[in-house]
Amino acid sequence: MEFYQEVERSIIKKYRKEIWRPFIKAINEYQLIKDGDHIGICISGGKDSMLMAKLFQELKRHGQNNFDIEFIVMDPGYKEENLQLIKDNAKKLDIPIQIFKSDIFEIVDSVDENPCYLCARMRRGYLYRFAQSLGCNKIALGHHFDDAIETILMSMFYGSEIKTMMPKLHSDNFEGMELIRPLYLVKEAAIIRWRDYHQLKFLLCACRLTETITDTGGGSKRNEMKRLIAAYRKIYPNVDINIFRSIHNINLDTVIGYKKDGIAHSFLDDYDEK
């Protein structure tokens, strides 16, 4: 059995409960795939997007076959050894990637304020544009369960609002395009176990500011949230699940204020009518 076949087998056997089932549940629960979809699977070179690519291959092989996929890798200015690592992993995992170049890192290097935000925005725009040129109507990003709950806390702590990472979004700038997050219910710990079981080595992220070929910590706000959640999980094992469920069970009767379609609303709007 080839190495990539062992990886594929592990996804639907050994990691069926931790990875495969949550992946399928997210697709069904959030209606991420429709008949006739042409999806650009966006691969950054990290563990999450590489796993996502394999999951889509398995989905087409053993489940739904009513959609088409493209495996897209954007080179925003990687160091040569890091780009080669992506190529080597794609070959090892039997993922037929298409690589296109952009000048994002060069642009972001000259920005002092919010370079990570700018980088993320630009990456998404380039990915939309390239995927659309291939006939895609959707792009799939590898954000997982932990990314979602970290985003909730970051928005509260640093943005003074409750804002979530949605499982899917319509593009504001590319008509007819949509973004989906198929790993939305998959926990990062399960992805790490899958990676380590196969002794795979991936890039940490796509940004030059933190670019490395090893898993290291860091001082980012997201890593602060990771450490905070990990600390609370030692006291309350289900704290991450409860955070996640809270955004699915918002009680508007007890909310002071909220926004809908950009318009602010207050509990005072209809307070005297009750």
N, C-alpha and C positions, 0 to 999 in steps of 0.2 A: 504493500500500500504506500502510495506517495505521501509526502509530508502534508501537502495541502488537503489530501483526502482524510488524513487523521484529524486535522483541524476541523474539517467539515463534519466529520462523524461526532466529534466531541460536542459541537454546538447543539446537535439534536439528540444526543445521548447524555453524556456526562453533565452538560450545562443546560439541559432542557428546562429545568425548573427555574434556574437563576437568570438565564439569558433568553432562550428561545421563546418560552411562554410569555414573559413580559413584553418582548418584541411584538409578538403576534397580538397580544392584548391591546397594546398601544395603537397598532394599525387599525384594529377593529373598533375600539372604543372611541377613538378620535377621528375615525373615517379618513385615514391618511392616504389611502390609495383607492382610485376609482378606475373602472374599465377604460382602457385606452390611454392611461397615463404614460407619459414618457419622462422618466425621472433621472436627473443628474445626481449621482451619488458622489458627494464632494469629499475627497480624501485629503486630509492635511498632512498625513504621515504619522499621526498619533494612534494610540491603541483603540480609541473609540471609533474613529472613522474607518479604520481597517476592519474592525469587527463588524461594523455596520455593512460594509461591502460584502463580507462573507455571508451575513444574514440575508441580504437581498438575493445573493446567488442561491442560497438554500430555499428561500421562499419561492423563487421561480422554478427550482428543480422539484420540490416536494409539495408545493402548495399552489398559490395563485400563479397563473401565467397569462394574465390579462393586461399586462403592462410591459413596457420596455425600459431598459436601464442603460446608462452610460456611466463609466467610472472616471471621474474628472479629478485631476490633480493640478492645482495652480502653483506655479513656481514664482513666489513674490520676491525672489532674490536670495534663495537659500545658499548657504555655503555648499560647495560641491560635494563634500562628504555626506552632508545631510540629505541632499537630493538623491545621491546614490543609494543611501539607506532606504529611502522610499521605493526606489526602483527595485532594489534587492528584495525587499519585503513583498512587493507586489508580485514579483516573479515567484518567490517562495510560496506565496499563498494562492497563486494562480488567479490573480486579479488583472484583467486586461485594461490597464490605465491609459488615459489620454492626458498628456501634460501640455499646459500652455503657460506662457510667461507673462508676468506683469512687473511693474516697477514700484510696487507698493512699499517695500522696505526702504528703497532710496528716498521716497517722498516722506515717509514717516520719520526717518532719521533726522530730518531737518525741522521737525515739530517738537516743541518743548511741552506744550499743554495738551493733556489727554491723548497721547500717541496711541495707546491701546484701543481707545474708542474709535479713533480715526482709522486705524488699521483694520479693525473688525468691519466697519462700515464699508471701507473700500474693497475688502476681500469679498464681501457679500455681493457688491455691485458687479465686480469682475466675474464672479461665479454665475450670477444670474445671466449676464450678457453672453458668456461662452456657452452655457447650457442652452440658452434660447437659440443660439446659432446652430446647435445640434438638433433642434426640433423639440427640445424638452419643454414641458409646461410646469415642471416642479424641480426644486433642488432639495436634496436631503442632507441635513447636517447631523453630526454625531453627538449632539448634546444629550446628556443622560439625566437620570433622576436626581443625582447630587447637584448637577449644574442648576437644575430647576429650583431646588430648595435654597441653594446658596444665593441665587438671584433674588429670591423673595426677601431674604434677610438683608442683602446689600441694598435693596431699594428702600427698606425701612430704616436701616442704620445711616445710610449716606445720601439717600434721595428724598427722605421724608415723605414717602408714599408707599402704598402697597401695590407692587407691580410684579407681574409674573412673567416667566419665560413660557410663551404659549406653545402648545404642541404643533400648531400650524398657523401660518399667516399668509394673507394675500400681499403681494408686493405692491408698494406704493408707486414705484418708479418703473416697473417692467410689467406692462399690461398682459394679463393672462397668466402670469407666473405666480407660483405659490411656493412657500418654504414649509417643509415638514421635518419633524424631529422624531424618527422612529424608535430611538433609544430612550424615550421619555420616561419609561417605567423600569428601565434597567439600571440597577445600582452599580456605582463605580467599583465597589469592592469585588463584585462578580466579574467585571471586565478584567480587573487586575489578576484575579485568580486564573482566568482563562489565559491571559497573556503569559503569566509565570509558569503555568502548567506546560505550555509549549515552548518555554524558554525563548520567547520572542522579545526583540528589542526595537522600540519605536521612538520616534521623536516625541518630545514633551509637548510642544505646541508650535504654531506656525509663525510666531512673532520673533523677530530678531532680538528684541530686548530680553527675552527669556529663553531663546533658542538653545537647546542642548539635546544631546542624544541619550541623556540619562534622566531618571526621575529624581528631581531635587525639589526642595521646598521653595521658599521665596517669600517676599514681603508684600505680595499683591493683596488687594482687598478680598479677592476670592479665596486665597489661601488662609486669610484670617478667618473667614467663614467656615472653611473646612476644619480648622483647628477648634473653633468654637463648637461646632456641631459634634465633633469627635469627643470633646470634653463632656458635653451634656449627655451624649449617648451612653457614657459610662454610668451616669446616674439614672437616666431615663432611656432605656434601650430603644423605645419606639418614637423618640423625639423627632427623628427625620420624617417618619411616616406621618406623624401628627401634623407637622408643618405642611407637608404636601397635601394632606387631606383638608387642611383648613382653607386652602384656596379653592377647593371644590364645594365648600359648605359655608359660604359667606352669608351671614344673616343681616340683610339690609335694614331690618327693623332696629338694629343696635349699632348702626354705622353713623358717625357724626356727619361725614361728607363723602361724596364720591363724584367721579367724572364719568360721563357717558357721551361718546362722540365729541369729546373736547369741551363739553358744557359742564360746569360745576353745579352740583346739587347739594342741598343741605337737609338735614332731618327737620329743620324748621319750616321747609317748604310746605309741608302738609301736617305739621305738628298739631295745630289747633283744630284740624278737621277730624281728629281721632277722638 
